[in-house]
Amino acid sequence: MPREIDLFNAMVPSLLIIFAFSIVFFLILDKLTAEFDIDRYIWHPALFRTSLFCCFFCAIGIWWYRLLVVSSG
């Protein structure tokens, strides 16, 4: 990622912020799947959770890249 974000006077990579948002979205969806007992339909729940987090992280990262880099020219 080409951008860094100033967070309390410390420059952090934008992927760290994206990672934090991905964790939040993942935890919300994980609670929903546990509440509705969707895990019993999944062959390997740990693999499903890991791949779901990776999908969130990559999707938000690609969106962020396209928003900042591609749109700015």
N, C-alpha and C positions, 0 to 999 in steps of 0.2 A: 504494500500500500504506500502510495507516495505522500500521504498526509500524516501529520502528527497533530494531536490535540492538546491544548494547554489545559491541564487538570490540576488545579491548586498550585500553580507555578511550577509544574513538572510536565515536561513534554512526554506524552505517552503515545505509542502507536495506535492508529485508529482500529487495528484488529483487536486490541485489548477491550475497547469499548464494544465492538461488535460481539466479541466473546461473551461479555457480560449480558448484553441483550439476548443473545442466543440461550444462555443459561436460564434467564427469566422466562422466555417463551417455552423452553423445554420443560421447566418445572410446572408451569401452568398446564400444559398439555399432558404431562405425566400424571398429574393429580386427576385430570378429567378421565384419562384412560383407566386409572385405578378405581375411580368412583363408579364408572359404568362397567367395570369388570371386563374390559376388552382384552386384557392380557391372556385370558383363557383361550382366545381364538388365534393367538400368535404362537408360532412354532418355537421361537427362541426369544423370550422377552428382553434379555440383556442385549442381544444383538439388535433387536428392534429399537430399543432406547438409544443405543449408540448411533445407529444410522439415522435416527430421527434428529438427534442433536447435530450430526454432521450436515444433514440437509438444511437445517435452520442456519447454521453457521455459514455455510457456503452461499445460501440464497441471500442472506443479509449482506455478506461480503461482496457478492457480485452486484447487488443493488447499490451499495455504497460506492463501489468503483465506478459504475456507470453514471451515478448521480454526480460525483465530483470530477472525475477525470474526463469522461467522454463528453459531458455536457459543457465543460469549460473550454473545450477545444484543444 
